[in-house]
Amino acid sequence: SMEKRSLSIAGHRTSLALEAEFWSGLEAISVARQMPLAALIREIDETRDNPNLSSAIRTAVLAWYRDGARSRAQD
């Protein structure tokens, strides 16, 4: 199910609807990178190719886990 959250990104309020699993993934990335969740989302927002922020976030979370799985497979 979708979970909607409101936050400030680059000085403007926005709300994002993502599946709970993607929110969990984002939180894991923000902990691993020691950066606030809003800063991580702002970084994704500023570097995305996808016009849809929710899709860009899902892609970033997927890439994070994919790259982690790849590095574990090489150990």
PQR file with spaces between the fields and no chain letter, atoms N, CA, C, O and H, PARSE charges and radii, in Angstrom:
ATOM       1  N    SER     1       0.839   -1.205    0.000 -0.4000 1.5000
ATOM       2  CA   SER     1       0.000    0.000    0.000 -0.0000 2.0000
ATOM       3  C    SER     1       0.868    1.246    0.000  0.5500 1.7000
ATOM       4  O    SER     1       2.014    1.223    0.449 -0.5500 1.4000
ATOM       5  N    MET     2       0.308    2.323   -0.507 -0.4000 1.5000
ATOM       6  CA   MET     2       1.046    3.581   -0.620 -0.0000 2.0000
ATOM       7  C    MET     2       1.043    4.331    0.710  0.5500 1.7000
ATOM       8  O    MET     2       0.062    4.318    1.455 -0.5500 1.4000
ATOM       9  H    MET     2      -0.623    2.341   -0.871  0.4000 1.0000
ATOM      10  N    GLU     3       2.148    4.971    0.977 -0.4000 1.5000
ATOM      11  CA   GLU     3       2.293    5.785    2.175 -0.0000 2.0000
ATOM      12  C    GLU     3       2.673    7.185    1.703  0.5500 1.7000
ATOM      13  O    GLU     3       3.680    7.364    1.018 -0.5500 1.4000
ATOM      14  H    GLU     3       2.945    4.982    0.373  0.4000 1.0000
ATOM      15  N    LYS     4       1.865    8.172    2.072 -0.4000 1.5000
ATOM      16  CA   LYS     4       2.098    9.544    1.631 -0.0000 2.0000
ATOM      17  C    LYS     4       2.782   10.323    2.751  0.5500 1.7000
ATOM      18  O    LYS     4       2.344   10.282    3.901 -0.5500 1.4000
ATOM      19  H    LYS     4       1.047    8.026    2.628  0.4000 1.0000
ATOM      20  N    ARG     5       3.838   11.018    2.415 -0.4000 1.5000
ATOM      21  CA   ARG     5       4.547   11.864    3.392 -0.0000 2.0000
ATOM      22  C    ARG     5       4.760   13.243    2.785  0.5500 1.7000
ATOM      23  O    ARG     5       4.976   13.389    1.582 -0.5500 1.4000
ATOM      24  H    ARG     5       4.194   11.051    1.481  0.4000 1.0000
ATOM      25  N    SER     6       4.692   14.252    3.649 -0.4000 1.5000
ATOM      26  CA   SER     6       4.969   15.629    3.239 -0.0000 2.0000
ATOM      27  C    SER     6       6.340   16.025    3.741  0.5500 1.7000
ATOM      28  O    SER     6       6.709   15.714    4.874 -0.5500 1.4000
ATOM      29  H    SER     6       4.516   14.134    4.626  0.4000 1.0000
ATOM      30  N    LEU     7       7.096   16.711    2.898 -0.4000 1.5000
ATOM      31  CA   LEU     7       8.408   17.175    3.312 -0.0000 2.0000
ATOM      32  C    LEU     7       8.802   18.401    2.513  0.5500 1.7000
ATOM      33  O    LEU     7       8.177   18.743    1.508 -0.5500 1.4000
ATOM      34  H    LEU     7       6.797   16.963    1.978  0.4000 1.0000
ATOM      35  N    SER     8       9.860   19.056    2.986 -0.4000 1.5000
ATOM      36  CA   SER     8      10.396   20.221    2.295 -0.0000 2.0000
ATOM      37  C    SER     8      11.611   19.809    1.498  0.5500 1.7000
ATOM      38  O    SER     8      12.543   19.212    2.038 -0.5500 1.4000
ATOM      39  H    SER     8      10.367   18.778    3.802  0.4000 1.0000
ATOM      40  N    ILE     9      11.605   20.125    0.211 -0.4000 1.5000
ATOM      41  CA   ILE     9      12.766   19.866   -0.637 -0.0000 2.0000
ATOM      42  C    ILE     9      13.152   21.181   -1.299  0.5500 1.7000
ATOM      43  O    ILE     9      12.351   21.802   -1.999 -0.5500 1.4000
ATOM      44  H    ILE     9      10.848   20.610   -0.228  0.4000 1.0000
ATOM      45  N    ALA    10      14.389   21.590   -1.065 -0.4000 1.5000
ATOM      46  CA   ALA    10      14.906   22.832   -1.653 -0.0000 2.0000
ATOM      47  C    ALA    10      13.957   24.001   -1.407  0.5500 1.7000
ATOM      48  O    ALA    10      13.695   24.803   -2.303 -0.5500 1.4000
ATOM      49  H    ALA    10      15.039   21.086   -0.496  0.4000 1.0000
ATOM      50  N    GLY    11      13.452   24.083   -0.193 -0.4000 1.5000
ATOM      51  CA   GLY    11      12.633   25.222    0.203 -0.0000 2.0000
ATOM      52  C    GLY    11      11.180   25.171   -0.207  0.5500 1.7000
ATOM      53  O    GLY    11      10.437   26.112    0.070 -0.5500 1.4000
ATOM      54  H    GLY    11      13.665   23.431    0.535  0.4000 1.0000
ATOM      55  N    HIS    12      10.744   24.092   -0.865 -0.4000 1.5000
ATOM      56  CA   HIS    12       9.317   24.035   -1.174 -0.0000 2.0000
ATOM      57  C    HIS    12       8.712   22.733   -0.648  0.5500 1.7000
ATOM      58  O    HIS    12       9.341   21.675   -0.666 -0.5500 1.4000
ATOM      59  H    HIS    12      11.348   23.328   -1.091  0.4000 1.0000
ATOM      60  N    ARG    13       7.475   22.852   -0.183 -0.4000 1.5000
ATOM      61  CA   ARG    13       6.774   21.697    0.381 -0.0000 2.0000
ATOM      62  C    ARG    13       6.269   20.820   -0.750  0.5500 1.7000
ATOM      63  O    ARG    13       5.762   21.300   -1.764 -0.5500 1.4000
ATOM      64  H    ARG    13       6.964   23.711   -0.168  0.4000 1.0000
ATOM      65  N    THR    14       6.422   19.531   -0.546 -0.4000 1.5000
ATOM      66  CA   THR    14       5.885   18.588   -1.520 -0.0000 2.0000
ATOM      67  C    THR    14       5.404   17.361   -0.767  0.5500 1.7000
ATOM      68  O    THR    14       5.821   17.118    0.366 -0.5500 1.4000
ATOM      69  H    THR    14       6.834   19.141    0.277  0.4000 1.0000
ATOM      70  N    SER    15       4.542   16.602   -1.385 -0.4000 1.5000
ATOM      71  CA   SER    15       4.175   15.337   -0.769 -0.0000 2.0000
ATOM      72  C    SER    15       4.481   14.219   -1.748  0.5500 1.7000
ATOM      73  O    SER    15       4.275   14.339   -2.956 -0.5500 1.4000
ATOM      74  H    SER    15       4.204   16.800   -2.306  0.4000 1.0000
ATOM      75  N    LEU    16       4.977   13.137   -1.189 -0.4000 1.5000
ATOM      76  CA   LEU    16       5.392   11.986   -1.973 -0.0000 2.0000
ATOM      77  C    LEU    16       4.601   10.768   -1.538  0.5500 1.7000
ATOM      78  O    LEU    16       4.443   10.518   -0.343 -0.5500 1.4000
ATOM      79  H    LEU    16       5.144   13.039   -0.208  0.4000 1.0000
ATOM      80  N    ALA    17       4.112   10.025   -2.486 -0.4000 1.5000
ATOM      81  CA   ALA    17       3.438    8.761   -2.198 -0.0000 2.0000
ATOM      82  C    ALA    17       4.309    7.635   -2.722  0.5500 1.7000
ATOM      83  O    ALA    17       4.558    7.528   -3.923 -0.5500 1.4000
ATOM      84  H    ALA    17       4.240   10.228   -3.457  0.4000 1.0000
ATOM      85  N    LEU    18       4.767    6.799   -1.805 -0.4000 1.5000
ATOM      86  CA   LEU    18       5.602    5.644   -2.148 -0.0000 2.0000
ATOM      87  C    LEU    18       5.134    4.442   -1.340  0.5500 1.7000
ATOM      88  O    LEU    18       4.527    4.594   -0.280 -0.5500 1.4000
ATOM      89  H    LEU    18       4.565    6.886   -0.830  0.4000 1.0000
ATOM      90  N    GLU    19       5.417    3.260   -1.841 -0.4000 1.5000
ATOM      91  CA   GLU    19       5.149    2.057   -1.068 -0.0000 2.0000
ATOM      92  C    GLU    19       6.039    2.074    0.171  0.5500 1.7000
ATOM      93  O    GLU    19       7.149    2.604    0.151 -0.5500 1.4000
ATOM      94  H    GLU    19       5.910    3.136   -2.701  0.4000 1.0000
ATOM      95  N    ALA    20       5.525    1.479    1.255 -0.4000 1.5000
ATOM      96  CA   ALA    20       6.260    1.458    2.523 -0.0000 2.0000
ATOM      97  C    ALA    20       7.669    0.875    2.350  0.5500 1.7000
ATOM      98  O    ALA    20       8.614    1.322    3.000 -0.5500 1.4000
ATOM      99  H    ALA    20       4.623    1.048    1.271  0.4000 1.0000
ATOM     100  N    GLU    21       7.802   -0.120    1.476 -0.4000 1.5000
ATOM     101  CA   GLU    21       9.110   -0.749    1.254 -0.0000 2.0000
ATOM     102  C    GLU    21      10.116    0.240    0.684  0.5500 1.7000
ATOM     103  O    GLU    21      11.304    0.166    1.001 -0.5500 1.4000
ATOM     104  H    GLU    21       7.034   -0.483    0.948  0.4000 1.0000
ATOM     105  N    PHE    22       9.654    1.166   -0.154 -0.4000 1.5000
ATOM     106  CA   PHE    22      10.574    2.167   -0.708 -0.0000 2.0000
ATOM     107  C    PHE    22      10.940    3.213    0.340  0.5500 1.7000
ATOM     108  O    PHE    22      12.073    3.695    0.359 -0.5500 1.4000
ATOM     109  H    PHE    22       8.690    1.226   -0.411  0.4000 1.0000
ATOM     110  N    TRP    23       9.990    3.574    1.218 -0.4000 1.5000
ATOM     111  CA   TRP    23      10.329    4.467    2.335 -0.0000 2.0000
ATOM     112  C    TRP    23      11.389    3.806    3.212  0.5500 1.7000
ATOM     113  O    TRP    23      12.339    4.461    3.640 -0.5500 1.4000
ATOM     114  H    TRP    23       9.070    3.183    1.203  0.4000 1.0000
ATOM     115  N    SER    24      11.227    2.499    3.482 -0.4000 1.5000
ATOM     116  CA   SER    24      12.214    1.768    4.293 -0.0000 2.0000
ATOM     117  C    SER    24      13.575    1.767    3.612  0.5500 1.7000
ATOM     118  O    SER    24      14.605    1.952    4.260 -0.5500 1.4000
ATOM     119  H    SER    24      10.456    1.967    3.134  0.4000 1.0000
ATOM     120  N    GLY    25      13.569    1.557    2.300 -0.4000 1.5000
ATOM     121  CA   GLY    25      14.817    1.578    1.547 -0.0000 2.0000
ATOM     122  C    GLY    25      15.496    2.928    1.605  0.5500 1.7000
ATOM     123  O    GLY    25      16.708    3.016    1.801 -0.5500 1.4000
ATOM     124  H    GLY    25      12.732    1.406    1.774  0.4000 1.0000
ATOM     125  N    LEU    26      14.709    3.987    1.433 -0.4000 1.5000
ATOM     126  CA   LEU    26      15.260    5.349    1.520 -0.0000 2.0000
ATOM     127  C    LEU    26      15.863    5.607    2.895  0.5500 1.7000
ATOM     128  O    LEU    26      16.941    6.192    3.005 -0.5500 1.4000
ATOM     129  H    LEU    26      13.724    3.915    1.273  0.4000 1.0000
ATOM     130  N    GLU    27      15.162    5.169    3.948 -0.4000 1.5000
ATOM     131  CA   GLU    27      15.666    5.369    5.314 -0.0000 2.0000
ATOM     132  C    GLU    27      16.966    4.605    5.516  0.5500 1.7000
ATOM     133  O    GLU    27      17.881    5.111    6.167 -0.5500 1.4000
ATOM     134  H    GLU    27      14.286    4.694    3.858  0.4000 1.0000
ATOM     135  N    ALA    28      17.067    3.392    4.968 -0.4000 1.5000
ATOM     136  CA   ALA    28      18.301    2.605    5.089 -0.0000 2.0000
ATOM     137  C    ALA    28      19.463    3.311    4.394  0.5500 1.7000
ATOM     138  O    ALA    28      20.577    3.343    4.915 -0.5500 1.4000
ATOM     139  H    ALA    28      16.325    2.981    4.439  0.4000 1.0000
ATOM     140  N    ILE    29      19.198    3.874    3.214 -0.4000 1.5000
ATOM     141  CA   ILE    29      20.242    4.600    2.481 -0.0000 2.0000
ATOM     142  C    ILE    29      20.670    5.837    3.269  0.5500 1.7000
ATOM     143  O    ILE    29      21.863    6.121    3.372 -0.5500 1.4000
ATOM     144  H    ILE    29      18.293    3.848    2.790  0.4000 1.0000
ATOM     145  N    SER    30      19.711    6.570    3.823 -0.4000 1.5000
ATOM     146  CA   SER    30      20.061    7.794    4.557 -0.0000 2.0000
ATOM     147  C    SER    30      20.894    7.465    5.798  0.5500 1.7000
ATOM     148  O    SER    30      21.790    8.229    6.158 -0.5500 1.4000
ATOM     149  H    SER    30      18.742    6.339    3.739  0.4000 1.0000
ATOM     150  N    VAL    31      20.608    6.338    6.455 -0.4000 1.5000
ATOM     151  CA   VAL    31      21.411    5.911    7.610 -0.0000 2.0000
ATOM     152  C    VAL    31      22.819    5.515    7.155  0.5500 1.7000
ATOM     153  O    VAL    31      23.812    5.929    7.752 -0.5500 1.4000
ATOM     154  H    VAL    31      19.880    5.717    6.162  0.4000 1.0000
ATOM     155  N    ALA    32      22.893    4.709    6.092 -0.4000 1.5000
ATOM     156  CA   ALA    32      24.190    4.241    5.593 -0.0000 2.0000
ATOM     157  C    ALA    32      25.066    5.401    5.135  0.5500 1.7000
ATOM     158  O    ALA    32      26.282    5.385    5.325 -0.5500 1.4000
ATOM     159  H    ALA    32      22.086    4.372    5.606  0.4000 1.0000
ATOM     160  N    ARG    33      24.442    6.403    4.532 -0.4000 1.5000
ATOM     161  CA   ARG    33      25.196    7.551    4.022 -0.0000 2.0000
ATOM     162  C    ARG    33      25.295    8.678    5.036  0.5500 1.7000
ATOM     163  O    ARG    33      25.907    9.713    4.770 -0.5500 1.4000
ATOM     164  H    ARG    33      23.454    6.416    4.378  0.4000 1.0000
ATOM     165  N    GLN    34      24.684    8.470    6.213 -0.4000 1.5000
ATOM     166  CA   GLN    34      24.711    9.452    7.304 -0.0000 2.0000
ATOM     167  C    GLN    34      24.260   10.829    6.836  0.5500 1.7000
ATOM     168  O    GLN    34      24.917   11.843    7.070 -0.5500 1.4000
ATOM     169  H    GLN    34      24.188    7.629    6.429  0.4000 1.0000
ATOM     170  N    MET    35      23.104   10.824    6.160 -0.4000 1.5000
ATOM     171  CA   MET    35      22.528   12.088    5.723 -0.0000 2.0000
ATOM     172  C    MET    35      21.039   12.072    6.006  0.5500 1.7000
ATOM     173  O    MET    35      20.415   11.012    5.982 -0.5500 1.4000
ATOM     174  H    MET    35      22.569   10.000    5.969  0.4000 1.0000
ATOM     175  N    PRO    36      20.458   13.244    6.276 -0.5600 1.5000
ATOM     176  CA   PRO    36      19.017   13.289    6.533  0.2800 2.0000
ATOM     177  C    PRO    36      18.221   12.828    5.314  0.5500 1.7000
ATOM     178  O    PRO    36      18.659   12.984    4.174 -0.5500 1.4000
ATOM     179  N    LEU    37      17.059   12.264    5.573 -0.4000 1.5000
ATOM     180  CA   LEU    37      16.189   11.768    4.511 -0.0000 2.0000
ATOM     181  C    LEU    37      15.870   12.868    3.499  0.5500 1.7000
ATOM     182  O    LEU    37      15.905   12.630    2.291 -0.5500 1.4000
ATOM     183  H    LEU    37      16.704   12.137    6.499  0.4000 1.0000
ATOM     184  N    ALA    38      15.562   14.063    3.984 -0.4000 1.5000
ATOM     185  CA   ALA    38      15.225   15.174    3.071 -0.0000 2.0000
ATOM     186  C    ALA    38      16.402   15.520    2.163  0.5500 1.7000
ATOM     187  O    ALA    38      16.206   15.854    0.995 -0.5500 1.4000
ATOM     188  H    ALA    38      15.535   14.256    4.965  0.4000 1.0000
ATOM     189  N    ALA    39      17.625   15.443    2.694 -0.4000 1.5000
ATOM     190  CA   ALA    39      18.819   15.736    1.887 -0.0000 2.0000
ATOM     191  C    ALA    39      19.016   14.673    0.806  0.5500 1.7000
ATOM     192  O    ALA    39      19.387   14.987   -0.325 -0.5500 1.4000
ATOM     193  H    ALA    39      17.784   15.172    3.644  0.4000 1.0000
ATOM     194  N    LEU    40      18.767   13.419    1.163 -0.4000 1.5000
ATOM     195  CA   LEU    40      18.869   12.333    0.194 -0.0000 2.0000
ATOM     196  C    LEU    40      17.847   12.513   -0.925  0.5500 1.7000
ATOM     197  O    LEU    40      18.176   12.366   -2.102 -0.5500 1.4000
ATOM     198  H    LEU    40      18.466   13.163    2.082  0.4000 1.0000
ATOM     199  N    ILE    41      16.614   12.830   -0.557 -0.4000 1.5000
ATOM     200  CA   ILE    41      15.567   13.039   -1.558 -0.0000 2.0000
ATOM     201  C    ILE    41      15.901   14.245   -2.436  0.5500 1.7000
ATOM     202  O    ILE    41      15.666   14.219   -3.644 -0.5500 1.4000
ATOM     203  H    ILE    41      16.347   12.950    0.399  0.4000 1.0000
ATOM     204  N    ARG    42      16.451   15.302   -1.827 -0.4000 1.5000
ATOM     205  CA   ARG    42      16.857   16.475   -2.602 -0.0000 2.0000
ATOM     206  C    ARG    42      17.953   16.099   -3.613  0.5500 1.7000
ATOM     207  O    ARG    42      17.929   16.556   -4.756 -0.5500 1.4000
ATOM     208  H    ARG    42      16.642   15.322   -0.846  0.4000 1.0000
ATOM     209  N    GLU    43      18.900   15.276   -3.193 -0.4000 1.5000
ATOM     210  CA   GLU    43      19.968   14.832   -4.102 -0.0000 2.0000
ATOM     211  C    GLU    43      19.385   14.037   -5.274  0.5500 1.7000
ATOM     212  O    GLU    43      19.769   14.247   -6.425 -0.5500 1.4000
ATOM     213  H    GLU    43      18.920   14.904   -2.265  0.4000 1.0000
ATOM     214  N    ILE    44      18.464   13.132   -4.978 -0.4000 1.5000
ATOM     215  CA   ILE    44      17.808   12.354   -6.043 -0.0000 2.0000
ATOM     216  C    ILE    44      17.053   13.306   -6.975  0.5500 1.7000
ATOM     217  O    ILE    44      17.095   13.158   -8.196 -0.5500 1.4000
ATOM     218  H    ILE    44      18.152   12.961   -4.043  0.4000 1.0000
ATOM     219  N    ASP    45      16.371   14.276   -6.386 -0.4000 1.5000
ATOM     220  CA   ASP    45      15.600   15.253   -7.166 -0.0000 2.0000
ATOM     221  C    ASP    45      16.508   16.040   -8.108  0.5500 1.7000
ATOM     222  O    ASP    45      16.156   16.280   -9.262 -0.5500 1.4000
ATOM     223  H    ASP    45      16.337   14.396   -5.393  0.4000 1.0000
ATOM     224  N    GLU    46      17.687   16.442   -7.605 -0.4000 1.5000
ATOM     225  CA   GLU    46      18.591   17.288   -8.395 -0.0000 2.0000
ATOM     226  C    GLU    46      19.335   16.521   -9.482  0.5500 1.7000
ATOM     227  O    GLU    46      19.806   17.122  -10.447 -0.5500 1.4000
ATOM     228  H    GLU    46      17.973   16.247   -6.666  0.4000 1.0000
ATOM     229  N    THR    47      19.449   15.207   -9.340 -0.4000 1.5000
ATOM     230  CA   THR    47      20.262   14.432  -10.290 -0.0000 2.0000
ATOM     231  C    THR    47      19.418   13.510  -11.174  0.5500 1.7000
ATOM     232  O    THR    47      19.963   12.749  -11.972 -0.5500 1.4000
ATOM     233  H    THR    47      19.067   14.719   -8.555  0.4000 1.0000
ATOM     234  N    ARG    48      18.104   13.576  -11.034 -0.4000 1.5000
ATOM     235  CA   ARG    48      17.258   12.625  -11.772 -0.0000 2.0000
ATOM     236  C    ARG    48      17.128   12.966  -13.248  0.5500 1.7000
ATOM     237  O    ARG    48      17.138   14.133  -13.639 -0.5500 1.4000
ATOM     238  H    ARG    48      17.662   14.195  -10.386  0.4000 1.0000
ATOM     239  N    ASP    49      17.007   11.915  -14.060 -0.4000 1.5000
ATOM     240  CA   ASP    49      16.673   12.056  -15.478 -0.0000 2.0000
ATOM     241  C    ASP    49      15.165   11.927  -15.667  0.5500 1.7000
ATOM     242  O    ASP    49      14.582   12.501  -16.587 -0.5500 1.4000
ATOM     243  H    ASP    49      16.999   10.967  -13.742  0.4000 1.0000
ATOM     244  N    ASN    50      14.548   11.150  -14.762 -0.4000 1.5000
ATOM     245  CA   ASN    50      13.117   10.865  -14.833 -0.0000 2.0000
ATOM     246  C    ASN    50      12.316   12.100  -14.421  0.5500 1.7000
ATOM     247  O    ASN    50      12.622   12.697  -13.389 -0.5500 1.4000
ATOM     248  H    ASN    50      15.021   10.684  -14.015  0.4000 1.0000
ATOM     249  N    PRO    51      11.310   12.501  -15.182 -0.5600 1.5000
ATOM     250  CA   PRO    51      10.533   13.684  -14.793  0.2800 2.0000
ATOM     251  C    PRO    51       9.676   13.463  -13.539  0.5500 1.7000
ATOM     252  O    PRO    51       9.217   14.426  -12.924 -0.5500 1.4000
ATOM     253  N    ASN    52       9.464   12.205  -13.164 -0.4000 1.5000
ATOM     254  CA   ASN    52       8.626   11.899  -12.009 -0.0000 2.0000
ATOM     255  C    ASN    52       9.508   11.567  -10.803  0.5500 1.7000
ATOM     256  O    ASN    52      10.271   10.602  -10.835 -0.5500 1.4000
ATOM     257  H    ASN    52       9.838   11.423  -13.664  0.4000 1.0000
ATOM     258  N    LEU    53       9.398   12.372   -9.737 -0.4000 1.5000
ATOM     259  CA   LEU    53      10.259   12.198   -8.567 -0.0000 2.0000
ATOM     260  C    LEU    53      10.029   10.850   -7.894  0.5500 1.7000
ATOM     261  O    LEU    53      10.992   10.193   -7.499 -0.5500 1.4000
ATOM     262  H    LEU    53       8.778   13.156   -9.711  0.4000 1.0000
ATOM     263  N    SER    54       8.785   10.427   -7.756 -0.4000 1.5000
ATOM     264  CA   SER    54       8.518    9.126   -7.120 -0.0000 2.0000
ATOM     265  C    SER    54       9.207    7.991   -7.882  0.5500 1.7000
ATOM     266  O    SER    54       9.791    7.095   -7.273 -0.5500 1.4000
ATOM     267  H    SER    54       8.003   10.960   -8.077  0.4000 1.0000
ATOM     268  N    SER    55       9.138    8.034   -9.211 -0.4000 1.5000
ATOM     269  CA   SER    55       9.810    7.014  -10.022 -0.0000 2.0000
ATOM     270  C    SER    55      11.326    7.090   -9.860  0.5500 1.7000
ATOM     271  O    SER    55      12.000    6.064   -9.777 -0.5500 1.4000
ATOM     272  H    SER    55       8.664    8.762   -9.706  0.4000 1.0000
ATOM     273  N    ALA    56      11.856    8.309   -9.816 -0.4000 1.5000
ATOM     274  CA   ALA    56      13.298    8.483   -9.643 -0.0000 2.0000
ATOM     275  C    ALA    56      13.748    7.915   -8.302  0.5500 1.7000
ATOM     276  O    ALA    56      14.824    7.324   -8.210 -0.5500 1.4000
ATOM     277  H    ALA    56      11.309    9.143   -9.884  0.4000 1.0000
ATOM     278  N    ILE    57      12.936    8.088   -7.265 -0.4000 1.5000
ATOM     279  CA   ILE    57      13.265    7.543   -5.944 -0.0000 2.0000
ATOM     280  C    ILE    57      13.247    6.017   -5.980  0.5500 1.7000
ATOM     281  O    ILE    57      14.155    5.368   -5.461 -0.5500 1.4000
ATOM     282  H    ILE    57      12.062    8.567   -7.340  0.4000 1.0000
ATOM     283  N    ARG    58      12.210    5.447   -6.596 -0.4000 1.5000
ATOM     284  CA   ARG    58      12.153    3.981   -6.692 -0.0000 2.0000
ATOM     285  C    ARG    58      13.373    3.435   -7.425  0.5500 1.7000
ATOM     286  O    ARG    58      13.951    2.428   -7.017 -0.5500 1.4000
ATOM     287  H    ARG    58      11.472    5.974   -7.018  0.4000 1.0000
ATOM     288  N    THR    59      13.761    4.105   -8.512 -0.4000 1.5000
ATOM     289  CA   THR    59      14.924    3.678   -9.290 -0.0000 2.0000
ATOM     290  C    THR    59      16.202    3.781   -8.463  0.5500 1.7000
ATOM     291  O    THR    59      17.051    2.892   -8.525 -0.5500 1.4000
ATOM     292  H    THR    59      13.291    4.923   -8.843  0.4000 1.0000
ATOM     293  N    ALA    60      16.346    4.859   -7.687 -0.4000 1.5000
ATOM     294  CA   ALA    60      17.536    5.056   -6.851 -0.0000 2.0000
ATOM     295  C    ALA    60      17.623    3.984   -5.763  0.5500 1.7000
ATOM     296  O    ALA    60      18.702    3.460   -5.487 -0.5500 1.4000
ATOM     297  H    ALA    60      15.656    5.581   -7.637  0.4000 1.0000
ATOM     298  N    VAL    61      16.486    3.662   -5.150 -0.4000 1.5000
ATOM     299  CA   VAL    61      16.473    2.621   -4.109 -0.0000 2.0000
ATOM     300  C    VAL    61      16.831    1.267   -4.732  0.5500 1.7000
ATOM     301  O    VAL    61      17.628    0.510   -4.177 -0.5500 1.4000
ATOM     302  H    VAL    61      15.610    4.088   -5.374  0.4000 1.0000
ATOM     303  N    LEU    62      16.239    0.976   -5.880 -0.4000 1.5000
ATOM     304  CA   LEU    62      16.531   -0.275   -6.572 -0.0000 2.0000
ATOM     305  C    LEU    62      18.016   -0.363   -6.913  0.5500 1.7000
ATOM     306  O    LEU    62      18.636   -1.407   -6.714 -0.5500 1.4000
ATOM     307  H    LEU    62      15.592    1.591   -6.330  0.4000 1.0000
ATOM     308  N    ALA    63      18.590    0.727   -7.428 -0.4000 1.5000
ATOM     309  CA   ALA    63      20.011    0.752   -7.794 -0.0000 2.0000
ATOM     310  C    ALA    63      20.891    0.521   -6.568  0.5500 1.7000
ATOM     311  O    ALA    63      21.894   -0.188   -6.652 -0.5500 1.4000
ATOM     312  H    ALA    63      18.086    1.575   -7.590  0.4000 1.0000
ATOM     313  N    TRP    64      20.526    1.111   -5.435 -0.4000 1.5000
ATOM     314  CA   TRP    64      21.284    0.955   -4.184 -0.0000 2.0000
ATOM     315  C    TRP    64      21.345   -0.523   -3.778  0.5500 1.7000
ATOM     316  O    TRP    64      22.414   -1.047   -3.468 -0.5500 1.4000
ATOM     317  H    TRP    64      19.711    1.687   -5.366  0.4000 1.0000
ATOM     318  N    TYR    65      20.198   -1.175   -3.786 -0.4000 1.5000
ATOM     319  CA   TYR    65      20.155   -2.588   -3.405 -0.0000 2.0000
ATOM     320  C    TYR    65      20.816   -3.477   -4.457  0.5500 1.7000
ATOM     321  O    TYR    65      21.490   -4.446   -4.111 -0.5500 1.4000
ATOM     322  H    TYR    65      19.329   -0.750   -4.038  0.4000 1.0000
ATOM     323  N    ARG    66      20.629   -3.155   -5.740 -0.4000 1.5000
ATOM     324  CA   ARG    66      21.247   -3.925   -6.817 -0.0000 2.0000
ATOM     325  C    ARG    66      22.767   -3.851   -6.707  0.5500 1.7000
ATOM     326  O    ARG    66      23.452   -4.868   -6.819 -0.5500 1.4000
ATOM     327  H    ARG    66      20.081   -2.368   -6.021  0.4000 1.0000
ATOM     328  N    ASP    67      23.297   -2.639   -6.485 -0.4000 1.5000
ATOM     329  CA   ASP    67      24.743   -2.463   -6.373 -0.0000 2.0000
ATOM     330  C    ASP    67      25.278   -3.178   -5.134  0.5500 1.7000
ATOM     331  O    ASP    67      26.372   -3.741   -5.168 -0.5500 1.4000
ATOM     332  H    ASP    67      22.741   -1.813   -6.394  0.4000 1.0000
ATOM     333  N    GLY    68      24.514   -3.159   -4.042 -0.4000 1.5000
ATOM     334  CA   GLY    68      24.906   -3.868   -2.827 -0.0000 2.0000
ATOM     335  C    GLY    68      24.948   -5.372   -3.056  0.5500 1.7000
ATOM     336  O    GLY    68      25.863   -6.051   -2.591 -0.5500 1.4000
ATOM     337  H    GLY    68      23.626   -2.701   -4.014  0.4000 1.0000
ATOM     338  N    ALA    69      23.966   -5.883   -3.764 -0.4000 1.5000
ATOM     339  CA   ALA    69      23.926   -7.319   -4.070 -0.0000 2.0000
ATOM     340  C    ALA    69      25.089   -7.698   -4.979  0.5500 1.7000
ATOM     341  O    ALA    69      25.683   -8.765   -4.827 -0.5500 1.4000
ATOM     342  H    ALA    69      23.223   -5.330   -4.141  0.4000 1.0000
ATOM     343  N    ARG    70      25.407   -6.824   -5.920 -0.4000 1.5000
ATOM     344  CA   ARG    70      26.525   -7.079   -6.836 -0.0000 2.0000
ATOM     345  C    ARG    70      27.842   -7.124   -6.072  0.5500 1.7000
ATOM     346  O    ARG    70      28.672   -7.996   -6.327 -0.5500 1.4000
ATOM     347  H    ARG    70      24.924   -5.957   -6.043  0.4000 1.0000
ATOM     348  N    SER    71      28.045   -6.192   -5.135 -0.4000 1.5000
ATOM     349  CA   SER    71      29.307   -6.177   -4.397 -0.0000 2.0000
ATOM     350  C    SER    71      29.394   -7.375   -3.452  0.5500 1.7000
ATOM     351  O    SER    71      30.482   -7.908   -3.234 -0.5500 1.4000
ATOM     352  H    SER    71      27.370   -5.484   -4.928  0.4000 1.0000
ATOM     353  N    ARG    72      28.261   -7.806   -2.889 -0.4000 1.5000
ATOM     354  CA   ARG    72      28.279   -9.007   -2.044 -0.0000 2.0000
ATOM     355  C    ARG    72      28.606  -10.251   -2.864  0.5500 1.7000
ATOM     356  O    ARG    72      29.283  -11.156   -2.377 -0.5500 1.4000
ATOM     357  H    ARG    72      27.377   -7.374   -3.067  0.4000 1.0000
ATOM     358  N    ALA    73      28.131  -10.299   -4.097 -0.4000 1.5000
ATOM     359  CA   ALA    73      28.366  -11.455   -4.967 -0.0000 2.0000
ATOM     360  C    ALA    73      29.847  -11.566   -5.351  0.5500 1.7000
ATOM     361  O    ALA    73      30.333  -12.653   -5.661 -0.5500 1.4000
ATOM     362  H    ALA    73      27.581   -9.564   -4.492  0.4000 1.0000
ATOM     363  N    GLN    74      30.551  -10.441   -5.329 -0.4000 1.5000
ATOM     364  CA   GLN    74      31.972  -10.435   -5.714 -0.0000 2.0000
ATOM     365  C    GLN    74      32.888  -10.787   -4.545  0.5500 1.7000
ATOM     366  O    GLN    74      34.073  -11.048   -4.753 -0.5500 1.4000
ATOM     367  H    GLN    74      30.156   -9.557   -5.077  0.4000 1.0000
ATOM     368  N    ASP    75      32.367  -10.799   -3.332 -0.4000 1.5000
ATOM     369  CA   ASP    75      33.205  -11.105   -2.143 -0.0000 2.0000
ATOM     370  C    ASP    75      33.603  -12.574   -2.112  0.5500 1.7000
ATOM     371  O    ASP    75      34.300  -13.005   -1.193 -0.5500 1.4000
ATOM     372  H    ASP    75      31.405  -10.587   -3.163  0.4000 1.0000
